[in-house]
Amino acid sequence: RSSDLRLTAVAMTVLIVPVIVVVLMLIGTNQAGAKQIFSSVPIAIIMLLFILASAWHMKIGMQVVIEDYIAKTATKAVLLILNTFIPIVLFAMAAFAVGSTAE
């Protein structure tokens, strides 16, 4: 569990610099400019990897909080299920958004 957390933290640390560069490239652009930037395969891959690492990092961190601080078994079970599906939904939405810029 902690090794997964470290892996996602390292991935996010490595990817944050290119993500910041992409965000800076987006400053002052309109929707067509943003679409052009995100239609670049390397940029799309970088953004999706960052979002995937962030969503998984969030899942792992929230799982620890839920397991440590939620006492009721039923509540814990529901929250752990939601904690599994919410990051998947977030990544799917991000993948759709980035993928919809393909020309």
Helices and strands as residue ranges (DSSP letters): H 2-26, H 31-38, H 41-69, H 73-99
